[in-house]
Amino acid sequence: MTTAGDIMHRGAQWIPAHETLDRAAQLMRQLNVGALPISDENERLCGILTDRDIVIGCVAMGHDPSAITAGDLAQGTPRWIDAGADVDEVLQEMQGHQIRRLPVIEDKRLVGMISEADLAAHLTDDQMSTWVGSVYASS
């Protein structure tokens, strides 16, 4: 059985909800990633911040990224998967919620992220085709 832990990208890092968007952008550049899980004061997942969120939700609105926090942009119920979950559960979670990145949690700690690139490296062409059709379909 292939698990979320088998296909995830290790080394994911939180951005605390109180950190500003300019700091989040710097961390994204440093880590070469396009998304960061947002943690609350108890290091629990409270959202995911993407580079697109920073551009559309802050910069394009004329706001100052040094004055807006990651937590300000956290919306909805954050989705995640346990490291021991089967890859079919990963696909169901991502397809069911039309999400492209999924934090992986083990023992209540962030241990990795699953992205499109991780899926492409581990799925069959048929699985990938189904995933793409589901995630990118209009809602």
N, C-alpha and C positions, 0 to 999 in steps of 0.2 A: 504494500500500500504506500503510495506517494502521499506525503503530508505537506501541509503549509510550510512547516519548518524546512522541508527538503527543497522547496522551490523559492523561498523568500530570499530577499537581499538582506544580508546581515548588516548590523551596524547602524540601523535607523536611530535617529536622535529626536527627542522632543524639542519643541519650542514652548517655553512656559507662556501661559495665556497673558501674562503681564508684559511680555516683551513686545517692543514696537515692531512695526512692519519693516522699517529700514534694517533693523537687526535681523529679522527673519530672512530678508533678501540676501543679506551678507552671509548668513549661515547656509542658505541654499547654494549660493555661489561656492562657498568653501567646500561643501559636501558634494557638489555637482548633482543636485537633486532638484526636482520641480515641485516637491510637496514635503511638508513637515507635519507630523502629528502634533496637536496642541494638547498640553497637559495643564490640569488645574494644580492648585497648591499641594494636592496629595499625590501628584504624579499619576492621575487617572486621565484617561483619554476624554477630552471634551470637544474635539473637532479635528479637522485637517485643514491646513492652510496651503493653498497652491500659489505658484507664481502668477497664475491667471487671476486668482482672487485679489492679489496685491494690486495688479494693474487695473482690473475692472472695478473692484470694490473700493479702491482708495485713489490711485493716481488719476484715473479717468474721471473721477468724481470731483477732482480738484482739491482733495484732502492731502494733508502732509503726512507721509509715511512715518515720520518720527513722532507723530502725535497720536497715531492710531495703533492699538495693540492687536496682537494675534487673536486674543479673546473677543475683541470687538467684531471680528469677522466670523467667529465660530457660530455655525447655525445648524439646526437640526440635530438628530440623534446620530452620534458617531458610530460607524460600523467597524468591526474588527473580527479577527478569527483567532482561535487558539492554535498554537504551533503544532499540536497533534492532530488537528482536523484533516480529514481526507481531502485531496485535491477537488473531488466532486463537491464537497461542502464549500470550498473556496469559490468555485465557479458559481454555485447557487447564490452565494452571498453577493458576489460582484454583479452577476446578471440580474438578480432580483431587485437590486437597488441601483442599477446602472452606474456603478462606480468603477473607476480605472485604477485606483490604488487602495490597498487594504493593509492596515497595520496588523502585525502578528504579535500576539501576546502569549507569554508563558509565565505561569506563577505570578500573575498580575503585573508583569513587567514587559515593557516594549522590547522585543528581540529582533524585529525586522519589519520589512515592508514587502508586499507583493505588488508589482507593477506590470504593465503590459509586456515589457521586455522579459520579465521573469516568466510570465505565462508563455510567451512565444518560444522561449528556450526549452520549455518542458512539456508543452501540449502537442497533441497530434494536430495535423492540419484541419481535420474535421472539428475537433474541440475548439480550436482557435477561431474557426469560421463561425461556429455557433456563438461563441463568446462575443466576438465583434458585432455580429448581427443583433445580439441582445443589448449590449451596452451602448452601442451607438445608434440604436433605433430611436426614433422620435417618441417622446412620451405623451 
